[in-house]
Amino acid sequence: MSHLFGPVPSRRLGLSLGVDLLPFKTCTLDCVYCQLGRTTCLTLDREEHVSTAEVLAEIRTRAEAVDQGREAKFDYLTLAGSGEPLLHRGLEDFIRGAKEAVDKPVALLTNGTLFFREEVRREVLEADLIIPSLDAATAVTFQRVNRPHSDLSIEEVIEGLVRLREEYSGEIWLEVMLVSGFNDSEAPLIAEAAEKIDPDRIQLNTVVRPPAEPVQPLSPVEMVEILEVFSGAEVIAEWTREGSKGTGALIIDLLARRPCTLEELAALTALHRNEILKNLELLEAQGEVSSLRHGGHLYFQAPDR
């Protein structure tokens, strides 16, 4: 089984080669907006879920293929995927090995909930870029939006991010996911917490992919209004560079025959869920694909085909 996916187009990182170290939906949170659906393993326990050596060998093989022109080039190697990367024990060895294997920056895409633990902060110090999330500033909103493990508090999450900034010399881009009617009214308090964390960038996002629950995004006007609450923040722009035509064409061909769920598309294409989601996002923006809920499942379809 491959633990790599992509490279896929990222709104922030150009072409990103993803690294998935977790079993599907193993996370510390169960966010209402997650495009991967409900969390099936809600945990704070850190394990070496997959062999670090095995994944590093896979990265070295991919790097050789890129050098030989057999695989596409990428801009970042990104720890992301099916769950929370901080739950993988041994990140320090993985990041160091990955930087030796590829001549590209290593990014960590994380919900940031475990940085209150000293050993977690120590393990990520060699990453080139850390992109944590902060969607709440009070316990009530933390429960509504992120539905955390019962042993997590928003106070320790914020404190962990503050300590990360004190100890980590690389770039920190803090993402704030805004969900209409859930945490948008708390934006001033989140902005105060972000000021304490002092990231290099604050990036405001909203629900743009099919979420776990039927929640709604903020409108462009609302996003601009909230932008004024945060000091020096930016709204993450939609990706404009052309993605993988081959994968997109394959997805459209399948959906033209019948609507499919994400799981069905993964089974039919043998592609990673995240790679499919990235392409679906592009295709939806282009009007090539639409989504609908039926019988408790989210389906994608190719309209007018």
C-alpha positions as CSV (number, residue, x, y, z in Angstrom):
1,M,0.0,0.0,0.0
2,S,1.3,3.4,-1.0
3,H,1.6,6.1,1.7
4,L,2.2,8.8,-0.9
5,F,-0.5,10.7,-2.9
6,G,-0.1,13.2,-5.6
7,P,1.4,15.5,-6.4
8,V,-1.8,17.4,-6.1
9,P,-2.4,21.1,-6.6
10,S,-2.5,23.1,-3.3
11,R,-3.8,26.6,-2.9
12,R,-0.9,27.3,-0.7
13,L,2.0,25.0,-1.5
14,G,1.9,24.7,-5.3
15,L,2.2,21.0,-6.2
16,S,2.3,19.0,-3.0
17,L,3.4,15.4,-2.7
18,G,1.3,14.2,0.3
19,V,2.5,11.7,2.9
20,D,-0.2,9.8,4.8
21,L,1.0,8.2,8.1
22,L,-2.3,7.4,9.7
23,P,-5.1,4.9,9.3
24,F,-8.2,6.5,7.7
25,K,-9.8,9.1,10.0
26,T,-7.6,8.6,13.1
27,C,-7.7,12.1,14.7
28,T,-7.9,14.1,17.9
29,L,-10.9,16.0,16.5
30,D,-14.1,15.3,14.7
31,C,-14.6,18.6,12.9
32,V,-18.0,19.4,11.4
33,Y,-16.4,20.7,8.2
34,C,-14.0,17.8,7.5
35,Q,-14.1,16.7,3.9
36,L,-13.1,13.2,4.8
37,G,-16.3,12.6,6.9
38,R,-16.7,11.7,10.6
39,T,-13.8,10.6,12.7
40,T,-13.9,6.8,13.3
41,C,-10.9,6.7,15.7
42,L,-11.0,9.7,18.1
43,T,-7.8,9.4,20.1
44,L,-4.8,11.2,21.8
45,D,-2.6,8.1,21.8
46,R,0.5,8.4,19.6
47,E,1.8,5.3,17.8
48,E,4.1,4.4,14.9
49,H,1.0,3.6,12.8
50,V,3.1,2.7,9.8
51,S,6.8,1.9,9.5
52,T,8.8,5.1,9.2
53,A,11.5,3.2,7.4
54,E,9.0,1.8,4.9
55,V,7.6,5.2,4.1
56,L,11.0,6.8,3.8
57,A,12.0,4.0,1.3
58,E,8.9,4.9,-0.7
59,I,9.9,8.5,-0.7
60,R,13.4,7.7,-1.9
61,T,12.0,5.6,-4.7
62,R,9.6,8.4,-5.8
63,A,12.5,10.9,-5.7
64,E,14.6,8.7,-8.0
65,A,11.6,8.4,-10.4
66,V,11.2,12.2,-10.4
67,D,14.9,12.7,-11.2
68,Q,14.6,10.3,-14.1
69,G,11.5,12.0,-15.4
70,R,9.1,9.1,-14.7
71,E,7.1,10.9,-12.1
72,A,5.9,14.5,-11.8
73,K,7.9,17.1,-9.9
74,F,6.6,18.7,-6.8
75,D,7.2,21.8,-4.7
76,Y,6.6,20.5,-1.2
77,L,6.6,17.2,0.6
78,T,3.6,17.5,2.9
79,L,2.6,15.4,5.9
80,A,-1.2,15.3,5.7
81,G,-3.6,12.7,4.6
82,S,-6.3,10.6,6.4
83,G,-5.8,11.7,10.0
84,E,-3.8,13.9,12.4
85,P,0.0,13.6,11.6
86,L,1.0,14.5,15.1
87,L,-0.5,11.1,16.2
88,H,2.4,9.4,14.5
89,R,5.2,8.7,17.0
90,G,8.6,9.2,15.5
91,L,8.1,12.3,13.5
92,E,11.6,13.6,14.2
93,D,13.2,10.6,12.5
94,F,10.7,10.8,9.6
95,I,11.2,14.5,9.0
96,R,15.0,14.2,9.1
97,G,14.9,11.2,6.8
98,A,12.5,12.9,4.4
99,K,14.7,16.0,4.1
100,E,17.7,13.7,3.3
101,A,15.6,11.9,0.6
102,V,14.2,14.9,-1.3
103,D,15.6,18.3,-2.0
104,K,12.3,20.0,-1.3
105,P,10.9,21.7,1.8
106,V,8.9,19.5,4.2
107,A,5.6,20.9,5.4
108,L,3.4,19.7,8.3
109,L,-0.4,20.2,7.9
110,T,-1.9,19.7,11.4
111,N,-4.8,20.6,13.6
112,G,-2.2,21.7,16.1
113,T,-3.9,20.1,19.1
114,L,-0.9,18.2,20.5
115,F,1.7,20.9,20.7
116,F,1.0,21.3,24.5
117,R,3.2,18.1,24.8
118,E,6.9,18.9,24.9
119,E,7.9,15.7,23.0
120,V,5.6,16.6,20.1
121,R,7.1,20.0,19.7
122,R,10.6,18.6,19.8
123,E,9.8,16.1,17.1
124,V,8.7,18.7,14.5
125,L,11.5,21.3,14.9
126,E,13.2,20.3,11.7
127,A,10.2,20.8,9.5
128,D,10.4,23.7,7.1
129,L,6.8,24.8,7.4
130,I,4.1,24.1,10.0
131,I,0.4,24.9,9.1
132,P,-1.7,24.4,12.2
133,S,-5.4,25.2,12.7
134,L,-7.2,27.3,15.2
135,D,-11.0,27.4,14.8
136,A,-12.1,28.4,18.3
137,A,-11.1,30.4,21.4
138,T,-13.7,29.2,23.9
139,A,-14.7,25.8,25.1
140,V,-18.3,26.0,23.8
141,T,-17.2,26.8,20.2
142,F,-14.4,24.2,20.4
143,Q,-17.0,21.6,21.1
144,R,-19.4,22.9,18.4
145,V,-16.9,23.1,15.5
146,N,-14.1,20.7,16.3
147,R,-15.8,18.1,18.6
148,P,-12.5,17.2,20.3
149,H,-11.4,14.2,22.3
150,S,-12.8,14.6,25.8
151,D,-9.3,15.1,27.3
152,L,-8.5,18.1,25.1
153,S,-9.2,21.7,26.1
154,I,-8.9,24.8,23.9
155,E,-6.8,26.5,26.5
156,E,-4.0,23.9,26.2
157,V,-4.3,23.9,22.4
158,I,-3.6,27.6,22.3
159,E,-0.9,27.4,24.9
160,G,0.8,24.6,22.9
161,L,0.8,26.8,19.8
162,V,2.3,29.7,21.8
163,R,5.1,27.4,23.0
164,L,5.6,26.1,19.5
165,R,6.3,29.6,18.3
166,E,8.8,30.2,21.1
167,E,10.8,27.0,20.3
168,Y,10.4,26.6,16.5
169,S,12.4,28.8,14.1
170,G,10.7,27.8,10.9
171,E,7.6,29.3,9.3
172,I,4.2,28.9,10.9
173,W,1.0,29.7,8.9
174,L,-2.0,29.6,11.1
175,E,-5.3,28.6,9.4
176,V,-8.7,29.6,10.7
177,M,-11.6,27.7,9.2
178,L,-14.8,29.7,9.5
179,V,-18.1,28.0,9.5
180,S,-21.3,30.0,9.2
181,G,-23.3,30.2,12.4
182,F,-20.7,28.1,14.3
183,N,-17.6,30.2,14.9
184,D,-17.8,33.4,12.8
185,S,-19.2,35.4,15.7
186,E,-16.1,34.4,17.7
187,A,-13.7,35.8,15.2
188,P,-12.5,38.6,17.5
189,L,-11.6,36.2,20.2
190,I,-9.8,33.9,17.8
191,A,-7.9,36.9,16.5
192,E,-6.7,37.7,20.0
193,A,-5.5,34.1,20.4
194,A,-3.8,34.3,17.1
195,E,-2.0,37.4,18.2
196,K,-0.6,35.6,21.2
197,I,0.6,32.7,18.9
198,D,2.3,35.2,16.6
199,P,2.4,33.1,13.4
200,D,4.2,34.3,10.2
201,R,0.9,34.2,8.4
202,I,-2.8,34.0,9.4
203,Q,-4.9,32.4,6.6
204,L,-8.7,32.6,6.8
205,N,-10.6,29.8,5.1
206,T,-14.2,28.6,4.9
207,V,-16.0,25.4,3.9
208,V,-15.2,24.8,0.2
209,R,-15.2,21.0,0.0
210,P,-18.1,18.7,0.9
211,P,-18.1,18.7,4.7
212,A,-18.8,15.9,7.2
213,E,-22.0,17.7,8.3
214,P,-24.4,19.9,6.3
215,V,-22.7,23.2,7.4
216,Q,-22.4,26.3,5.3
217,P,-19.5,28.5,4.2
218,L,-19.2,32.2,4.7
219,S,-19.9,34.4,1.7
220,P,-17.0,36.3,0.0
221,V,-18.4,39.6,1.6
222,E,-18.5,38.0,5.0
223,M,-14.9,36.8,4.6
224,V,-13.7,40.2,3.7
225,E,-15.5,41.7,6.7
226,I,-13.9,39.2,9.1
227,L,-10.5,39.9,7.4
228,E,-10.6,43.3,9.1
229,V,-10.8,41.6,12.5
230,F,-7.4,39.8,12.1
231,S,-4.2,41.8,12.0
232,G,-2.3,41.1,8.7
233,A,-4.4,38.1,7.8
234,E,-5.2,36.9,4.3
235,V,-8.1,35.0,2.7
236,I,-6.8,31.9,1.1
237,A,-7.3,32.3,-2.7
238,E,-8.7,29.5,-4.9
239,W,-6.1,27.5,-6.8
240,T,-5.8,28.8,-10.4
241,R,-3.0,26.7,-11.8
242,E,-4.0,23.7,-14.0
243,G,-4.2,20.5,-12.1
244,S,-3.8,16.9,-13.3
245,K,-5.9,16.5,-16.5
246,G,-5.5,12.8,-16.6
247,T,-7.0,12.2,-13.1
248,G,-9.8,14.8,-13.6
249,A,-10.8,13.3,-17.0
250,L,-10.9,9.8,-15.4
251,I,-13.2,11.1,-12.6
252,I,-15.5,12.8,-15.0
253,D,-15.7,9.7,-17.2
254,L,-16.7,7.6,-14.2
255,L,-19.2,10.1,-12.9
256,A,-20.8,10.5,-16.4
257,R,-21.9,6.9,-16.1
258,R,-23.3,7.1,-12.6
259,P,-23.0,9.2,-9.4
260,C,-20.3,7.8,-7.0
261,T,-19.3,8.4,-3.4
262,L,-15.7,9.3,-2.5
263,E,-15.1,5.7,-1.4
264,E,-16.4,4.3,-4.6
265,L,-14.2,6.6,-6.6
266,A,-11.2,5.5,-4.5
267,A,-12.0,1.9,-5.2
268,L,-12.6,2.4,-8.9
269,T,-9.5,4.5,-9.5
270,A,-7.0,3.0,-6.9
271,L,-6.2,6.6,-6.1
272,H,-5.8,8.1,-2.5
273,R,-8.9,9.8,-1.2
274,N,-7.1,13.1,-0.8
275,E,-5.9,13.1,-4.4
276,I,-9.5,12.5,-5.5
277,L,-10.8,15.3,-3.3
278,K,-8.3,17.8,-4.7
279,N,-9.4,17.0,-8.2
280,L,-13.1,17.1,-7.2
281,E,-12.5,20.6,-5.8
282,L,-11.1,21.8,-9.1
283,L,-13.8,20.1,-11.1
284,E,-16.5,21.6,-8.9
285,A,-15.0,25.0,-9.3
286,Q,-15.1,24.5,-13.1
287,G,-18.7,23.3,-13.1
288,E,-17.7,19.9,-14.3
289,V,-18.9,18.1,-11.2
290,S,-21.5,18.6,-8.5
291,S,-22.4,16.9,-5.2
292,L,-25.6,15.8,-3.6
293,R,-26.6,14.0,-0.4
294,H,-28.9,11.0,-0.7
295,G,-29.7,8.2,1.8
296,G,-27.1,9.5,4.3
297,H,-24.3,9.4,1.7
298,L,-22.5,12.2,-0.3
299,Y,-22.5,11.5,-4.0
300,F,-20.6,13.3,-6.8
301,Q,-22.0,13.5,-10.3
302,A,-21.2,14.9,-13.7
303,P,-24.2,17.1,-14.6
304,D,-25.6,17.3,-18.1
305,R,-23.5,14.4,-19.4
